[in-house]
Amino acid sequence: MGAMIAPAPAHAAEGAVLVAQCKSLLRSAKVRGNDVEFRQDPETVGCWAFMGAVQDLVGVAETANQPPILGACLPPTGNRLQLVRAVVTYGTAHPPALREKAGVLALLALRDAFPCRKD
């Protein structure tokens, strides 16, 4: 009988890792029309992919005409690069948030940068 090996638990990246990855992406990003070109390496792709998932999650509520899931209301003409900048700006301005999980930091950053209007 073979030994069973339990997989290591998944750990969410810390906010500091996300901010570092996104800073790397911003250093190499070039906007050409609607396209964003950047150096393709694990850091930059990690930030881009993570923020794409966050952007998709925010969009789920918007397309279903539901209240915002994350408490952030992105502009209709917004793009992923704006989200990346918001994360870097928030992480830089709020160093304690860098110890949070990446998803928590992204959530805080988007709520700060794109607050929902209270009607």
N, C-alpha and C positions, 0 to 999 in steps of 0.2 A: 504494500500500500504506500502510495507516494505522500509526501508531506504537502500540506496545503499552505500556500503562502498568501497571506492577506495583503491586499493592495494597500499601499500607503494612503492615508487620508488626503483628500484634495485640500489644498490650502489656497485661499484667495490671495492674490498679490496685495501687498500693502500699497496704500496710497502713494507713498514715496516712490515706489517702483513705477507706478503708472505715470506720475508726474515726470520722472526722469525719462521714461520712454517717450512721452508726448513732447517734452522739450527737445529731444533728439529729432523727432519728426518735424517739429516747427523749424528747426535749424536748416533742414534740407528741403522743406516744402516750397514748391513753385506752383502757383495757380495759373492755369492756362485755360481760359474760358470757364467751362463747368468742371474741368478736370483738375485734380490735384496730383502732382508728381512729387515723389519723395524718394530718398535713398531707401532701397529695399534691404532691410536687415531685421533680425529678430526684435530689436527694440522698437523700431518705427512701425513695423507690421503689427507688433503686439498692441501698441497704442491704437492704431487705426482700426484693427479688428475689434478690440474691446469697445471703443467708442461707437463703432458701427452697431454692435449689439445693443448698447444703451440707446442709441438713436432709434433702432427698430422697436425697442420696448416702449419708448415714449410714443412712437407713431401708432402702436396698436390701439391705444385708447383714443387717439385722435380720429383714426379711420372708423372706429366703432361708435363715434360720437358720444364717448363716455368721458367722465371726469378724468383729468390727468392722473395716470398711475403713479408717477413719481413726484407729483407736486410741482413740476416745471412745465411751463408753456412755451415751447419753442416757436420762434417766428415761422410763419408759413414758407418764407423764402430762405429759411436757415439752411446751413449745411454742416457737414461733420467737422470741418475745420474750425468752425465757430465753437463747437463743443470741446474740441481739443484745446483751443485757446482758453476757454472758460475753466477747464480743469487745471491748466498750468497757472492761470491767474489766481484761482482760489487756493491752490496748494501753496503757492508762493506767499500769499497774504495770510494764510492760516496754518502755520507750521504744525500745530497739534493735530490737524486733520491728516497729516502725512502718515500718522501711525494707524489710521483707520484702514479697513479693507478698501480695496480699489473701488468697489461698487458704492460704498458709503461715501467716499470722497467725491466720486462722480455725481452722486445724487445731491450732495450738499452744494457742489459747484454749480450744477444746473439750476437748482432752486434759487441760488444767489444771483446767477446771471440772467435767468429767464423766469422771473416770478410770474405767477398767474395773477391776473387782475381780479380784484374783488369787486363784483358788481352789486 
